[in-house]
């Protein structure tokens, strides 16, 4: 609802970009608004009726220790910026993780997936399999960690721009 209100009455040329957990939210936006393109950046891909909390086991995800979040998510981000990002973090509510994803099918919108080759959280091997299994496509790839928008903002912006002109 928040995104739909923010877009307002003129959703022309709407491109929805989602990162990580945002993969559960972005398709809902595309189901309600006439998006031109959906871009998932190292994002979770839900299955119909799947609660986000079950995505981890359903996809076979396994992760090492979450103790060093900078090493796991932002190993290539400048230290000061990574620490600032961690300081801004907020706890997430548990309720959304338990609710089934409400769509019966993926929305009818062109979808691109961009995986990060240096992601230590959603590793490239894991994401290639999930993208193939859930979307039936081969993902595009970019260098960078899970937080590519902080480690390689120009490269990410260039890639997003290229999607629009393709």
Rosetta blueprint (number, residue, H / E / L):
1 X L
2 X H
3 X H
4 X H
5 X H
6 X H
7 X H
8 X L
9 X L
10 X L
11 X L
12 X L
13 X L
14 X L
15 X E
16 X E
17 X E
18 X E
19 X E
20 X H
21 X H
22 X H
23 X H
24 X H
25 X H
26 X H
27 X H
28 X H
29 X H
30 X H
31 X H
32 X H
33 X L
34 X L
35 X L
36 X L
37 X E
38 X E
39 X E
40 X E
41 X E
42 X L
43 X L
44 X L
45 X L
46 X L
47 X L
48 X L
49 X L
50 X L
51 X E
52 X H
53 X H
54 X H
55 X H
56 X H
57 X H
58 X H
59 X H
60 X L
61 X L
62 X L
63 X L
64 X L
65 X L
66 X L
67 X L
68 X L
69 X H
70 X H
71 X H
72 X H
73 X H
74 X L
75 X L
76 X L
77 X L
78 X L
79 X H
80 X H
81 X H
82 X H
83 X H
84 X H
85 X H
86 X H
87 X H
88 X L
89 X L
90 X L
91 X L
92 X L
93 X L
94 X L
95 X H
96 X H
97 X H
98 X H
99 X L
100 X E
101 X L
102 X L
103 X L
104 X L
105 X L
106 X L
107 X L
108 X L
109 X L
110 X L
111 X E
112 X E
113 X E
114 X E
115 X E
116 X E
117 X L
118 X L
119 X L
120 X L
121 X L
122 X L
123 X L
124 X H
125 X H
126 X H
127 X H
128 X H
129 X H
130 X H
131 X H
132 X H
133 X H
134 X H
135 X H
136 X L
137 X L
138 X L
139 X L
140 X E
141 X E
142 X E
143 X L
144 X L
145 X L
146 X L
147 X L
148 X H
149 X H
150 X H
151 X H
152 X L
153 X H
154 X H
155 X H
156 X H
157 X H
158 X H
159 X H
160 X H
161 X H
162 X H
163 X H
164 X H
165 X H
166 X L
